[in-house]
Amino acid sequence: MVENRKASRVAVMGQTNNQVKRGAIVGLMLLGVLAVGAVGAVYGLSYQTARSLTIGNVTGRMSYRTGLLGHAEFDVSVSVSNAGVLDTTVNQVKFSLTIDSHIPLSSVQAQSTTIVPGQSLQYTLSFTSYDQSALQYISQGGSHQVTVSMTAWSSAGLYSGWVTVSSGSNWNWGTAS
């Protein structure tokens, strides 16, 4: 009879240990799911912020000279804004200028920087083109769509990747200097 009690106690203790083990495993699994969910949420937020850069306020002036050493100069001012919720660092920044979506002009490298959420950074850029066919097209006057594009390695939180953003405005060559 004493042995029976011992055996039943061992059986009851074995069941309790198994229940504790199962509870611990379930608890660890829930913690794992929560951790993966949190990392996923932070990554998603990082991804959205790194890709939330915008270009706005494209202004500038253009001057050109025709002839043997003819060239066009574009002095352009743009603001780059961070519409995300995290600081965004841009590296290997390159701006390009295109006229009417089919005449690419020169590209300009710009300084790497960090843009705070809700803030804008002003870039003053100078583009020069010696392409004679572009000069001939520009010298005809009229209104043309000028597009400024920025390509950069963008990093925010857990995400880093290449982004390209652009903005354009109509310029009237007849009023350019």
PALOZA-452962 format. One line per 10 residues: number of its first residue (from 1); their letters; for each residue x, y, z of N, C-alpha, C, O. Coordinates in Angstrom, 2 decimals. Layout:
<drendrens>
NUM) a) X/Y/Z/X/Y/Z/X/Y/Z/X/Y/Z; ... $
</drendrens>
This chain:
<drendrens>
1) mvenrkasrv) 0.81/-1.18/0.00/0.00/0.00/0.00/0.87/1.26/0.00/0.54/2.24/-0.68; 1.95/1.25/0.75/2.88/2.38/0.76/3.49/2.56/-0.61/3.67/3.68/-1.09; 3.79/1.44/-1.24/4.36/1.55/-2.59/3.34/2.12/-3.57/3.71/2.87/-4.48; 2.07/1.78/-3.39/1.02/2.32/-4.25/0.91/3.83/-4.13/0.76/4.53/-5.12; 1.01/4.33/-2.86/0.96/5.78/-2.66/2.14/6.47/-3.31/2.01/7.51/-3.95; 3.33/5.84/-3.14/4.53/6.41/-3.75/4.38/6.45/-5.27/4.72/7.45/-5.90; 3.89/5.40/-5.82/3.72/5.33/-7.27/2.72/6.36/-7.75/2.92/6.99/-8.78; 1.62/6.55/-6.99/0.63/7.54/-7.42/1.17/8.95/-7.27/0.86/9.83/-8.08; 1.99/9.19/-6.20/2.61/10.52/-6.06/3.55/10.81/-7.22/3.57/11.91/-7.75; 4.33/9.82/-7.60/5.27/9.98/-8.70/4.49/10.25/-9.99/4.89/11.10/-10.79 $
11) avmgqtnnqv) 3.39/9.53/-10.18/2.59/9.74/-11.38/1.99/11.14/-11.39/1.99/11.81/-12.42; 1.47/11.60/-10.23/0.90/12.94/-10.14/1.99/13.98/-10.36/1.76/14.95/-11.09; 3.17/13.81/-9.76/4.27/14.76/-9.94/4.72/14.77/-11.40/5.06/15.83/-11.93; 4.74/13.62/-12.05/5.11/13.54/-13.45/4.14/14.33/-14.31/4.56/15.01/-15.25; 2.85/14.25/-14.01/1.85/15.00/-14.76/2.04/16.50/-14.53/1.93/17.28/-15.48; 2.30/16.90/-13.31/2.50/18.31/-13.00/3.73/18.85/-13.73/3.68/19.95/-14.28; 4.83/18.09/-13.75/6.04/18.52/-14.46/5.77/18.65/-15.95/6.25/19.58/-16.59; 5.01/17.71/-16.51/4.67/17.78/-17.94/3.80/19.00/-18.24/3.98/19.65/-19.27; 2.87/19.32/-17.34/2.02/20.49/-17.54/2.85/21.76/-17.47/2.63/22.68/-18.25; 3.79/21.83/-16.54/4.66/22.99/-16.40/5.52/23.14/-17.66/5.69/24.25/-18.17 $
21) krgaivglml) 6.05/22.02/-18.16/6.87/22.06/-19.37/6.05/22.55/-20.56/6.51/23.38/-21.34; 4.82/22.04/-20.70/3.96/22.47/-21.80/3.63/23.96/-21.68/3.64/24.68/-22.68; 3.34/24.42/-20.47/3.05/25.85/-20.25/4.24/26.71/-20.59/4.09/27.79/-21.17; 5.44/26.24/-20.22/6.66/27.01/-20.53/6.89/27.06/-22.04/7.27/28.10/-22.57; 6.66/25.95/-22.71/6.85/25.91/-24.17/5.85/26.84/-24.85/6.22/27.58/-25.76; 4.59/26.80/-24.42/3.57/27.69/-24.99/3.94/29.15/-24.72/3.81/29.99/-25.61; 4.40/29.45/-23.52/4.81/30.82/-23.17/5.97/31.29/-24.03/5.98/32.43/-24.50; 6.97/30.42/-24.23/8.11/30.78/-25.07/7.68/30.98/-26.53/8.19/31.86/-27.22; 6.76/30.15/-26.99/6.27/30.32/-28.35/5.54/31.65/-28.51/5.72/32.33/-29.52; 4.74/32.02/-27.54/4.05/33.31/-27.59/5.04/34.48/-27.57/4.86/35.46/-28.30 $
31) lgvlavgavg) 6.07/34.37/-26.74/7.11/35.41/-26.72/7.81/35.51/-28.07/8.11/36.60/-28.54; 8.08/34.37/-28.69/8.71/34.35/-30.01/7.84/35.03/-31.05/8.34/35.81/-31.86; 6.55/34.73/-31.03/5.62/35.35/-31.98/5.58/36.86/-31.76/5.60/37.63/-32.72; 5.53/37.29/-30.51/5.53/38.73/-30.21/6.82/39.39/-30.66/6.79/40.50/-31.20; 7.95/38.73/-30.44/9.25/39.30/-30.85/9.32/39.44/-32.37/9.75/40.48/-32.87; 8.90/38.41/-33.09/8.91/38.47/-34.55/7.96/39.57/-35.03/8.30/40.31/-35.96; 6.81/39.69/-34.42/5.86/40.75/-34.79/6.43/42.13/-34.55/6.25/43.03/-35.37; 7.12/42.31/-33.42/7.71/43.62/-33.10/8.81/43.97/-34.10/8.88/45.10/-34.58; 9.67/43.00/-34.41/10.74/43.25/-35.38/10.13/43.56/-36.75/10.61/44.44/-37.46; 9.09/42.83/-37.12/8.41/43.09/-38.40/7.81/44.48/-38.45/7.90/45.16/-39.47 $
41) avyglsyqta) 7.21/44.92/-37.35/6.62/46.26/-37.30/7.70/47.33/-37.42/7.53/48.31/-38.15; 8.80/47.16/-36.70/9.90/48.13/-36.75/10.51/48.16/-38.16/10.81/49.23/-38.68; 10.68/46.98/-38.76/11.23/46.92/-40.12/10.29/47.63/-41.11/10.74/48.40/-41.96; 9.00/47.37/-40.99/8.03/48.02/-41.87/8.05/49.53/-41.73/8.00/50.26/-42.72; 8.14/50.01/-40.50/8.22/51.45/-40.24/9.51/52.01/-40.82/9.51/53.09/-41.41; 10.61/51.28/-40.66/11.90/51.71/-41.22/11.83/51.79/-42.74/12.30/52.76/-43.34; 11.25/50.77/-43.36/11.12/50.71/-44.81/10.31/51.91/-45.32/10.72/52.59/-46.26; 9.16/52.15/-44.69/8.31/53.26/-45.12/9.01/54.60/-44.96/8.90/55.47/-45.83; 9.73/54.78/-43.85/10.42/56.06/-43.61/11.55/56.27/-44.61/11.69/57.37/-45.16; 12.36/55.24/-44.85/13.49/55.39/-45.77/13.03/55.73/-47.18/13.77/56.35/-47.94 $
51) rsltignvtg) 11.83/55.34/-47.52/11.29/55.56/-48.86/10.32/56.74/-48.90/9.64/56.94/-49.91; 10.24/57.53/-47.82/9.27/58.62/-47.76/9.87/59.97/-48.13/9.27/61.01/-47.85; 11.03/59.98/-48.75/11.64/61.24/-49.16/10.89/61.83/-50.34/10.42/61.10/-51.22; 10.77/63.14/-50.35/10.12/63.82/-51.47/10.96/65.03/-51.88/11.68/65.60/-51.08; 10.84/65.39/-53.14/11.48/66.60/-53.67/10.39/67.62/-53.94/9.34/67.29/-54.50; 10.64/68.84/-53.54/9.67/69.90/-53.79/10.35/71.22/-54.02/11.58/71.32/-53.94; 9.57/72.24/-54.29/10.05/73.61/-54.47/11.20/73.70/-55.47/12.26/74.26/-55.17; 10.98/73.16/-56.66/12.00/73.21/-57.71/11.95/74.60/-58.34/10.97/74.96/-58.99; 13.01/75.37/-58.13/13.10/76.69/-58.73/14.49/76.85/-59.32/15.40/76.08/-58.99; 14.66/77.82/-60.16/16.00/78.05/-60.70/15.99/78.98/-61.88/14.97/79.59/-62.22 $
61) rmsyrtgllg) 17.13/79.06/-62.48/17.28/79.89/-63.67/18.17/79.15/-64.65/18.97/78.29/-64.29; 18.00/79.51/-65.91/18.75/78.87/-66.97/19.39/79.94/-67.83/18.78/80.97/-68.12; 20.60/79.69/-68.24/21.24/80.57/-69.22/21.93/79.67/-70.24/22.36/78.57/-69.90; 22.04/80.13/-71.47/22.72/79.32/-72.47/23.48/80.22/-73.43/23.16/81.40/-73.62; 24.48/79.62/-74.01/25.28/80.28/-75.02/25.41/79.31/-76.19/25.73/78.14/-76.00; 25.17/79.80/-77.36/25.31/78.96/-78.54/26.66/79.23/-79.17/27.38/80.13/-78.74; 27.01/78.46/-80.17/28.28/78.66/-80.85/29.23/77.50/-80.58/28.83/76.45/-80.10; 30.50/77.73/-80.92/31.51/76.68/-80.82/31.65/76.12/-79.41/31.71/74.90/-79.24; 31.69/76.97/-78.41/31.80/76.53/-77.01/30.48/76.72/-76.27/30.46/77.02/-75.08; 29.40/76.55/-76.98/28.09/76.76/-76.40/27.79/75.77/-75.28/28.24/74.62/-75.30 $
71) haefdvsvsv) 27.05/76.23/-74.32/26.64/75.38/-73.21/25.42/75.98/-72.52/25.10/77.16/-72.69; 24.75/75.15/-71.76/23.60/75.61/-70.98/23.92/75.40/-69.51/24.48/74.38/-69.11; 23.57/76.39/-68.72/23.77/76.30/-67.27/22.41/76.42/-66.58/21.61/77.30/-66.89; 22.18/75.52/-65.66/20.96/75.53/-64.87/21.34/75.61/-63.40/21.99/74.71/-62.87; 20.93/76.69/-62.76/21.12/76.82/-61.31/19.77/76.50/-60.70/18.81/77.25/-60.87; 19.71/75.39/-59.97/18.44/74.86/-59.48/18.48/74.76/-57.96/19.49/74.37/-57.37; 17.38/75.12/-57.35/17.21/74.97/-55.91/16.06/73.99/-55.67/14.98/74.16/-56.24; 16.30/72.97/-54.84/15.25/71.99/-54.51/15.29/71.74/-53.01/16.32/71.88/-52.36; 14.14/71.36/-52.48/14.12/70.93/-51.09/13.79/69.45/-51.05/12.91/68.98/-51.78; 14.49/68.71/-50.19/14.25/67.29/-49.99/13.66/67.14/-48.59/14.27/67.57/-47.61 $
81) snagvldttv) 12.47/66.53/-48.52/11.76/66.42/-47.24/11.67/64.97/-46.80/11.64/64.05/-47.62; 11.61/64.79/-45.48/11.43/63.48/-44.87/10.02/63.44/-44.30/9.74/64.07/-43.28; 9.12/62.69/-44.96/7.74/62.59/-44.50/7.54/61.41/-43.54/6.42/61.14/-43.12; 8.62/60.73/-43.19/8.53/59.57/-42.30/8.56/59.95/-40.83/8.42/61.12/-40.48; 8.75/58.95/-39.97/8.76/59.17/-38.53/10.12/58.90/-37.89/10.28/59.07/-36.68; 11.09/58.48/-38.69/12.44/58.23/-38.19/13.43/59.13/-38.92/13.16/59.58/-40.03; 14.59/59.38/-38.29/15.66/60.08/-39.00/16.06/59.25/-40.21/16.16/58.02/-40.12; 16.30/59.91/-41.34/16.69/59.22/-42.56/18.03/59.76/-43.02/18.21/60.96/-43.19; 18.98/58.85/-43.21/20.31/59.23/-43.69/20.40/58.90/-45.17/20.08/57.78/-45.58; 20.85/59.87/-45.96/21.04/59.65/-47.40/22.53/59.73/-47.70/23.21/60.68/-47.31 $
91) nqvkfsltid) 23.02/58.72/-48.42/24.42/58.64/-48.82/24.48/58.46/-50.33/23.50/58.06/-50.96; 25.64/58.76/-50.92/25.87/58.62/-52.35/24.75/59.33/-53.13/24.15/58.77/-54.04; 24.50/60.56/-52.74/23.39/61.36/-53.29/23.78/61.88/-54.67/24.84/62.48/-54.85; 22.91/61.65/-55.65/23.15/62.14/-57.01/21.86/62.74/-57.55/20.80/62.11/-57.53; 21.96/63.98/-58.03/20.82/64.67/-58.65/21.03/64.67/-60.16/22.15/64.81/-60.65; 19.94/64.52/-60.89/19.97/64.58/-62.35/18.90/65.55/-62.82/17.88/65.75/-62.16; 19.15/66.15/-63.98/18.21/67.11/-64.55/17.82/66.63/-65.94/18.69/66.27/-66.74; 16.52/66.63/-66.23/16.00/66.18/-67.52/15.02/67.23/-68.06/14.23/67.79/-67.31; 15.10/67.47/-69.36/14.20/68.42/-70.01/13.19/67.61/-70.82/13.56/66.77/-71.64; 11.92/67.89/-70.60/10.82/67.24/-71.33/10.94/65.72/-71.36/10.58/65.10/-72.36 $
101) shiplssvqa) 11.43/65.13/-70.33/11.56/63.68/-70.10/12.42/62.93/-71.11/12.54/61.71/-71.01; 13.01/63.62/-72.08/13.83/62.88/-73.05/15.20/63.51/-73.31/15.98/62.98/-74.10; 15.49/64.62/-72.67/16.82/65.23/-72.84/17.50/65.27/-71.48/17.29/66.19/-70.69; 18.33/64.26/-71.20/19.05/64.27/-69.92/20.22/65.24/-69.99/20.98/65.27/-70.95; 20.34/66.03/-68.95/21.49/66.91/-68.85/22.46/66.29/-67.85/22.40/65.08/-67.62; 23.34/67.05/-67.28/24.36/66.48/-66.41/23.80/66.03/-65.06/22.66/66.33/-64.70; 24.63/65.30/-64.34/24.31/64.87/-62.97/25.25/65.56/-62.00/26.36/65.94/-62.36; 24.79/65.72/-60.77/25.57/66.41/-59.74/25.58/65.55/-58.48/24.53/65.09/-58.03; 26.76/65.33/-57.92/26.88/64.63/-56.65/26.61/65.63/-55.52/26.97/66.80/-55.62; 25.98/65.17/-54.46/25.68/66.04/-53.31/26.16/65.35/-52.04/26.42/64.15/-52.02 $
111) qsttivpgqs) 26.25/66.13/-51.00/26.76/65.66/-49.72/25.77/64.74/-49.02/24.56/64.94/-49.08; 26.31/63.71/-48.36/25.49/62.82/-47.54/25.03/63.57/-46.30/25.74/64.44/-45.80; 23.84/63.24/-45.81/23.31/63.95/-44.66/22.20/63.13/-44.01/21.79/62.10/-44.54; 21.73/63.60/-42.87/20.57/63.01/-42.19/19.46/64.04/-42.17/19.66/65.20/-41.82; 18.25/63.58/-42.54/17.09/64.47/-42.57/16.13/64.01/-41.46/15.71/62.86/-41.42; 15.80/64.93/-40.58/14.93/64.67/-39.44/13.48/64.61/-39.92/13.12/65.32/-40.86; 12.64/63.78/-39.31/11.22/63.70/-39.72/10.54/65.07/-39.72/10.71/65.86/-38.78; 9.79/65.33/-40.77/9.06/66.59/-40.87/9.93/67.77/-41.28/9.43/68.90/-41.38; 11.19/67.55/-41.53/12.10/68.63/-41.91/12.44/68.54/-43.39/12.27/67.50/-44.02; 12.94/69.65/-43.92/13.40/69.70/-45.31/14.83/70.17/-45.34/15.28/70.92/-44.48 $
121) lqytlsftsy) 15.54/69.71/-46.34/16.92/70.14/-46.55/16.98/70.79/-47.92/16.50/70.23/-48.90; 17.57/71.97/-47.99/17.64/72.73/-49.24/18.95/72.41/-49.95/20.02/72.48/-49.35; 18.86/72.07/-51.23/20.04/71.84/-52.07/20.06/72.90/-53.15/19.04/73.15/-53.79; 21.21/73.51/-53.36/21.42/74.42/-54.48/22.38/73.73/-55.42/23.52/73.44/-55.06; 21.92/73.48/-56.64/22.66/72.65/-57.59/22.95/73.43/-58.87/22.18/74.31/-59.26; 24.05/73.11/-59.50/24.41/73.75/-60.76/24.68/72.65/-61.79/25.58/71.84/-61.62; 23.88/72.65/-62.85/24.02/71.66/-63.92/24.54/72.37/-65.17/24.11/73.49/-65.47; 25.45/71.73/-65.89/25.98/72.29/-67.13/25.93/71.22/-68.21/26.25/70.06/-67.97; 25.52/71.63/-69.41/25.49/70.70/-70.54/26.17/71.34/-71.74/25.93/72.50/-72.06; 27.02/70.54/-72.39/27.69/70.97/-73.62/27.13/70.22/-74.83/27.66/70.34/-75.93 $
131) dqsalqyisq) 26.07/69.46/-74.62/25.44/68.68/-75.69/24.78/69.64/-76.69/23.82/70.33/-76.35; 25.31/69.68/-77.92/24.84/70.64/-78.91/23.39/70.42/-79.34/22.68/71.38/-79.62; 22.94/69.17/-79.39/21.55/68.93/-79.76/20.61/69.41/-78.65/19.52/69.92/-78.93; 21.03/69.25/-77.40/20.23/69.77/-76.28/20.20/71.29/-76.31/19.16/71.90/-76.07; 21.35/71.90/-76.62/21.40/73.37/-76.71/20.49/73.89/-77.81/19.81/74.90/-77.64; 20.48/73.20/-78.94/19.63/73.63/-80.04/18.16/73.55/-79.62/17.38/74.45/-79.92; 17.80/72.48/-78.95/16.43/72.30/-78.48/16.04/73.39/-77.48/14.96/73.97/-77.57; 16.94/73.65/-76.52/16.68/74.65/-75.48/16.57/76.05/-76.07/15.72/76.83/-75.66; 17.43/76.36/-77.04/17.47/77.72/-77.59/16.23/78.05/-78.42/16.03/79.21/-78.78; 15.39/77.05/-78.71/14.15/77.32/-79.47/13.12/78.06/-78.62/12.14/78.56/-79.16 $
141) ggshqvtvsm) 13.34/78.13/-77.32/12.42/78.85/-76.44/11.18/78.04/-76.14/11.12/76.84/-76.42; 10.20/78.70/-75.56/8.96/78.03/-75.20/9.02/77.47/-73.80/10.01/77.63/-73.08; 7.94/76.82/-73.42/7.82/76.25/-72.08/8.18/74.76/-72.12/7.74/74.04/-73.02; 8.96/74.32/-71.17/9.39/72.92/-71.12/9.30/72.39/-69.68/9.43/73.14/-68.72; 9.07/71.10/-69.58/9.02/70.43/-68.28/10.46/70.13/-67.84/11.18/69.40/-68.52; 10.86/70.69/-66.71/12.18/70.44/-66.14/11.99/69.52/-64.93/11.26/69.85/-64.00; 12.65/68.35/-64.96/12.50/67.37/-63.89/13.83/67.17/-63.18/14.86/66.92/-63.82; 13.81/67.29/-61.87/14.98/67.02/-61.04/14.74/65.69/-60.34/13.70/65.49/-59.71; 15.70/64.78/-60.46/15.62/63.47/-59.81/16.77/63.32/-58.83/17.88/63.80/-59.08; 16.49/62.66/-57.72/17.54/62.36/-56.74/17.57/60.85/-56.53/16.54/60.23/-56.27 $
151) tawssaglys) 18.76/60.27/-56.64/18.98/58.87/-56.31/19.95/58.84/-55.15/20.97/59.53/-55.17; 19.63/58.05/-54.13/20.49/58.00/-52.94/20.32/56.66/-52.24/19.30/55.98/-52.40; 21.33/56.28/-51.47/21.26/55.13/-50.57/20.63/55.66/-49.29/21.24/56.44/-48.56; 19.40/55.24/-49.02/18.62/55.78/-47.90/18.55/54.76/-46.77/18.29/53.58/-47.00; 18.80/55.23/-45.54/18.78/54.35/-44.36/17.92/54.98/-43.27/18.04/56.16/-42.95; 17.03/54.15/-42.71/16.21/54.57/-41.57/15.93/53.33/-40.73/15.41/52.34/-41.25; 16.27/53.37/-39.46/16.02/52.22/-38.59/16.71/50.98/-39.09/17.93/50.96/-39.25; 15.94/49.92/-39.34/16.48/48.63/-39.77/16.62/48.50/-41.29/17.18/47.50/-41.75; 16.14/49.47/-42.06/16.13/49.33/-43.52/17.15/50.25/-44.18/17.35/51.38/-43.75; 17.80/49.74/-45.22/18.67/50.53/-46.10/18.43/50.08/-47.53/18.30/48.88/-47.79 $
161) gwvtvssgsn) 18.38/51.02/-48.45/18.20/50.66/-49.85/18.23/51.89/-50.74/18.17/53.02/-50.26; 18.33/51.65/-52.05/18.35/52.73/-53.03/16.95/53.30/-53.21/15.98/52.55/-53.30; 16.86/54.62/-53.25/15.59/55.29/-53.55/15.84/56.32/-54.65/16.92/56.90/-54.75; 14.83/56.51/-55.46/14.86/57.55/-56.48/13.55/58.32/-56.37/12.47/57.74/-56.42; 13.66/59.62/-56.23/12.49/60.49/-56.17/12.69/61.62/-57.17/13.83/61.98/-57.48; 11.60/62.18/-57.68/11.74/63.27/-58.64/10.57/64.23/-58.53/9.52/63.92/-57.98; 10.79/65.41/-59.08/9.75/66.44/-59.14/10.06/67.34/-60.31/11.22/67.53/-60.67; 9.04/67.87/-60.89/9.26/68.73/-62.05/8.40/69.98/-62.00/7.46/70.09/-61.21; 8.74/70.90/-62.87/7.95/72.12/-63.03/8.16/72.63/-64.45/9.15/72.30/-65.11; 7.23/73.44/-64.90/7.34/74.04/-66.23/8.17/75.31/-66.16/7.94/76.18/-65.32 $
171) wnwgtas) 9.14/75.42/-67.07/9.95/76.62/-67.19/9.73/77.18/-68.57/9.64/76.43/-69.55; 9.65/78.47/-68.66/9.48/79.14/-69.94/10.84/79.68/-70.37/11.37/80.61/-69.76; 11.40/79.09/-71.43/12.72/79.52/-71.89/12.72/80.96/-72.39/13.75/81.63/-72.36; 11.58/81.43/-72.83/11.51/82.81/-73.33/11.83/83.84/-72.25/12.27/84.94/-72.55; 11.60/83.46/-70.99/11.89/84.39/-69.91/13.20/84.06/-69.20/13.58/84.73/-68.24; 13.89/83.01/-69.68/15.16/82.64/-69.03/16.24/83.63/-69.44/16.16/84.26/-70.49; 17.25/83.76/-68.59/18.32/84.71/-68.90/19.37/84.06/-69.78/20.35/84.70/-70.15 $
</drendrens>
